[in-house]
Amino acid sequence: MYVTIADFLNEWNKEAFLTEKVLEGLTDESLNQKVYSEGRSLGRIAWHLTTSIPEYLAQFGLELDEVENKESVPTSAKDIANIFKNTSAVAAKAIKEQWTDEELKHVQIAFGREESNAQILMGLIKHIVHHRGQITVLIRQAGLKPFGVYGPPKEDWIEYGEENPPL
């Protein structure tokens, strides 16, 4: 659990960087990839991940602007990646400027249960990680090489001389 804002920002910045790298691997064509015909597209999930950051934080008292044109998924993968990068930086700045270490202990109702602001921030990171995982699977299904978030993808293992990458 986060005891200081600096603790949170350290993890946030690492996870945001990893998400940026995943989003940079998207192509405009890949944005239409779906797991099944009625499901969300890769572009819709990436856009939701991006636009939900300020919405989530605003629910818990932080003041930051919503993402412009949040109702329309961009057709440019590069635009989504750039907007995510900007949105995550703005979120970090808002948290640093608007909350103190002591406020991390403050308890609020979050999704029907009592949670400290530290737990709420952890929930935001988990939300990002959850959708980043979905995006990584869809990237693979779109025929692209995913970025190795917590370890290399199979293509990199092969480059390291591993014919049978570890499971």
Phi, psi and omega in degrees: 000150181279130178258332179230158174300322179299322176301311180298310184299326177300311179290318180304312183296323177294313182292323178296319178300313179299320179294319176303315181297320177297313182294328178295341178277355179284151170243162178302320181294325183291341183299340180271355182297134177230155174287318177214162192302327181270354185282171176290146175281163176304317179298319179296318180293315179298322180289320177299313179306317182289309186285339182284343183300303180292328178298313180301308184294325179296328178300338185246022169097001177274142181257116173203152183288146174290161176290134178297145177053039185296341181281343184248117178290124177299152177267357179254119177298322180297321178297316179299314180299316181293319180292321175301312182303315180293315182297318180293325178291318178296320179297314180300317180296316181297316180297314181298321184275333189255341179240150176251169176303320181297324181292345176296336179277342182300134182258135177228169173272121181234112177056042174086005179221158178282129177217146174286162176300328176297317178294323179297317178294322177296322177299323178296315179297318180296324177298315179298313182297319179303308182287329176297323176297317177300316181298318181299318178296316180294327175300314179298316180295333178280000177086014181256160176274122178284154173289139179282098186292300181248009179177166185288148170287169186303326181298322180287326176299319180296320177298331178280001179093010179266106179289326178242088183303148178299148178279000000 
